[in-house]
């Protein structure tokens, strides 16, 4: 183990930290203590910064680039050709419920009889999730609620209407 030079140890840094030499630089590590069998023991919480040229430099969290892949084709095609359904649903149901019924019908038309877990995944990975902006659990809860109130019948009719519109458009 190498000893840390005094100019590095004297650099101003946050309290409850230690300095270690790792790789080719001095790192500042946040520490706390935990009790093991009634005795305090040091515990390192992780690197919070570096000592560069005798000065403490706070660690900058890297910005992770994440990309989401959304399914676009089938659900968007169904959405484009069945816009009249949403207006018909809004005449009978509240705007939010009409939108939920519409999204459920589109996804059931696009993917068939999927399980609830698959249904949520299909919704979250489609562009309907972006366009409709329904809360994540809202749709699944509404779908379950529909089973109890026999609204599933109207969902089925809506899905049949989407399929018939699709069939007439493609033929």
Secondary structure in CASP SS format (residue, H / E / C, confidence):
PFRMAT SS
TARGET T0000
AUTHOR 0000-0000-0000
METHOD secondary structure of the structure
MODEL  1
X C 1.00
X C 1.00
X C 1.00
X C 1.00
X C 1.00
X H 1.00
X H 1.00
X H 1.00
X H 1.00
X C 1.00
X C 1.00
X C 1.00
X C 1.00
X C 1.00
X C 1.00
X C 1.00
X E 1.00
X E 1.00
X E 1.00
X E 1.00
X E 1.00
X E 1.00
X C 1.00
X C 1.00
X E 1.00
X E 1.00
X E 1.00
X E 1.00
X E 1.00
X E 1.00
X E 1.00
X E 1.00
X E 1.00
X E 1.00
X E 1.00
X E 1.00
X C 1.00
X C 1.00
X E 1.00
X E 1.00
X E 1.00
X E 1.00
X E 1.00
X E 1.00
X E 1.00
X E 1.00
X E 1.00
X E 1.00
X E 1.00
X E 1.00
X E 1.00
X E 1.00
X C 1.00
X C 1.00
X E 1.00
X E 1.00
X E 1.00
X E 1.00
X C 1.00
X C 1.00
X C 1.00
X C 1.00
X C 1.00
X C 1.00
X C 1.00
X C 1.00
X C 1.00
X C 1.00
X C 1.00
X C 1.00
X E 1.00
X C 1.00
X H 1.00
X H 1.00
X H 1.00
X H 1.00
X H 1.00
X H 1.00
X H 1.00
X H 1.00
X H 1.00
X C 1.00
X H 1.00
X H 1.00
X H 1.00
X H 1.00
X H 1.00
X H 1.00
X H 1.00
X H 1.00
X H 1.00
X H 1.00
X C 1.00
X C 1.00
X H 1.00
X H 1.00
X H 1.00
X H 1.00
X H 1.00
X H 1.00
X H 1.00
X H 1.00
X H 1.00
X H 1.00
X H 1.00
X H 1.00
X H 1.00
X H 1.00
X H 1.00
X H 1.00
X H 1.00
X C 1.00
X C 1.00
X C 1.00
X C 1.00
X H 1.00
X H 1.00
X H 1.00
X H 1.00
X H 1.00
X H 1.00
X H 1.00
X H 1.00
X H 1.00
X C 1.00
X E 1.00
X C 1.00
X H 1.00
X H 1.00
X H 1.00
X H 1.00
X H 1.00
X C 1.00
X C 1.00
X C 1.00
X H 1.00
X H 1.00
X H 1.00
X H 1.00
X H 1.00
X H 1.00
X H 1.00
X H 1.00
X H 1.00
X H 1.00
X H 1.00
X H 1.00
X H 1.00
X H 1.00
X C 1.00
X C 1.00
X H 1.00
X H 1.00
X H 1.00
X H 1.00
X H 1.00
X H 1.00
X H 1.00
X H 1.00
X H 1.00
X H 1.00
X H 1.00
X H 1.00
X H 1.00
X H 1.00
X H 1.00
X H 1.00
X H 1.00
X H 1.00
X H 1.00
X C 1.00
END
